Amino acid sequence: MSQNELIWDDDALKLLEKVPFFVRKIAKKKIEKTAIETGAVRITVELMEKIKSERMAS
């Protein structure tokens, strides 16, 4: 699966838009990379929150 094949939920895209513009592109790439690594095909708010909490725990 590639980043182009991932499906973003509307709510997840709205949440991504709240990320400061100067780090948004980096955040999007990290979210997509993690989604691919975990076998997800759809990016949801729940997935984004899970990724965020795992990164904060590290």
Protein Blocks (a to p, Z undefined) as FASTA:
>chain_A
ZZklpccdfklmmmmmmpcfklmmmmmmmmmmmmmmnopabdcfklmmmmmmmmmmZZ
